[in-house]
Amino acid sequence: MCEIYVKADPILYECRSRSVRIHGVVTSIRLENLFWDVLADIAARDGMTVNQLIAKLYDEIVEARGEVPNLASFLRVSCMRYLTLVVGRDAEPRDPPAPAPALRSALRREAEVVAFRP
């Protein structure tokens, strides 16, 4: 199972900062590349840019909670929630890991994606 983690392309866990404008205020957000990729997927699915998506998420969390103590962490959790829902279930820590053939298949698909990355 550890090969899922140790064979990940190092570019995925490299951090990148981006400037984002939220209601006219420019802020810098630092996330790992994988999270930027997931945000881009979510934004594309919803017909938005990443900046528009982040502003929308910011507005929704402010409306729900009144503040955003750590926007980067909120975005990471949002990405993880999206991914667990895309998988089709809310994963719980007690859930058994995917069987080895499924993990190998996922690794092959990831290797194909990385091979085509510009």
Beta strands, then each sheet from edge to edge (+ up, - down):
strand 1: 15-22
strand 2: 25-32
sheet 1: 1+ 2-
end
